[in-house]
Structure formats: C-alpha cells, structure tokens
C-alpha cells in the first residue's frame, strides 16, 4: 500500500498503526509517499513499520522501479 504521510483526518502514521494492529492487514507492506523526506523523518517512518519512503514530487515513469526496489 502506498500512503501519503500527511493526509487530512488520519495521517499516514495513524493509518500504518491501524494496519499493523489488525491481523488481517499487519503483513501488508506500506510505502510512504511524502514531501517531508529529511533523513530523520525517513528513519522514523521506517522505525514505525513502513517498508520505505518515496519522495514527492516523484517521476511517474520511475515509480514502478522505486516500488520494486523497496519491496526487494
């Protein structure tokens, strides 16, 4: 699942936490998409359970390769 970190209402961190607490969704890999991609932020997202981070703006032609690299 690709989740925007800064969604209105429920941010990406909250979505990830909910997914991880549900046995039916806990094993689904989550990749965050964000414009906030400072190294400490990325480290925090991964520490919370994200598979990785893709920085906005991203090249849509490279998006598939980026996702595959994070899933590798």
WOKA-V454372 format. One record per residue. RES is the residue in three letters. BURIAL is b if it has 9 or more other ideal C-beta (glycine too) atoms within 8 Angstrom, else e. Layout:
res: {RES	RES}
burial: {BURIAL	BURIAL}
This chain:
res: {UNK	UNK	UNK	UNK	UNK	UNK	UNK	UNK	UNK	UNK	UNK	UNK	UNK	UNK	UNK	UNK	UNK	UNK	UNK	UNK	UNK	UNK	UNK	UNK	UNK	UNK	UNK	UNK	UNK	UNK	UNK	UNK	UNK	UNK	UNK	UNK	UNK	UNK	UNK	UNK	UNK	UNK	UNK	UNK	UNK	UNK	UNK	UNK	UNK	UNK	UNK	UNK	UNK	UNK	UNK	UNK	UNK	UNK	UNK	UNK	UNK	UNK	UNK	UNK	UNK	UNK	UNK	UNK	UNK	UNK	UNK	UNK}
burial: {e	b	b	b	b	e	b	e	e	e	e	b	b	e	b	b	b	b	b	b	e	e	e	e	e	b	e	e	e	b	b	b	b	b	e	e	e	e	e	e	b	b	e	e	b	b	e	b	e	b	e	e	b	b	b	e	e	b	e	e	e	e	b	e	e	b	b	e	e	b	e	e}
